[in-house]
């Protein structure tokens, strides 16, 4: 009975210490040896029981380097809409497991390919579809791969930095629209764009305020990093969030190149210069 309640055959193996036998009720050993992650029971029924199993399927497949069985993966694009019924706080917890356990890039690509992004991060899905230059995917890929490397090296990571990278281009797109349609100045347009994009995100994925405040700081400082005259550069370096904003700008520069790459190089030299320089 307990085995029938497991999500996947690979997580339904039991060990009997008295007989020293492995109990395999669902042919899990064969699936593991074949590198296949297979849902126990009818996948449609199991996904409808708990749509979060869709995200668990993604996470386990990448974590264990296994392929999703055809029947397990076939209906995910259609049934991923059920994720909209999951409480936002629970989806935030699941997002941490997907993005901060060392397989963030692989999980993102699989979610994109299976249509899950359209449900969880519709704004990201939209800008990726319009991304003829590839800069949106490059920024996200660089941020997630950097996060995976930090996890592998046991360095600290934060969801604020990841979500800042995921949603930067939706914010930039909304800001440009406001500048054209409303005639606002850059600062007001950015503030409104940040609020709108984050409000939409929080309704779906309940990111706590302690992280959204950091995201806003990282975004706000991007414009200020371009203003270096007089003592401004020195004052910017004294800000608590300067290092995170600088790292984020470097990722943007790597994705976009051009003048932004020149600006990132200038800051790189400035940060490491001695007082005389």
Buried (B, 14 or more C-beta within 10 A) or exposed (E): EEBEEBBBBBBBBEEEEEEEEEEBBBEBEEBBEEEBBBBBEEBBEBBEEEBBBBBBBBBBBBBBEBBBBEEBBEBBBEBBEBBEEBEEEEBBEBBBBBBBBBBBBBBBBBBBEBBBBBBBBEBBBBBBEEBEEEBBBBBBBBBBBBBBEBBEEEEEBBBBBBBBBBBBBBBBBBBEEBBEEEEBEEEBBBBBBBBBBBEBBBEBBBBEEEBBEBBBBBBBBBEBBEEBEEEEBEEBEEEEBBEBBBEBBBBBBBBBBEEBBEBBEBBBEBEEEEEEE
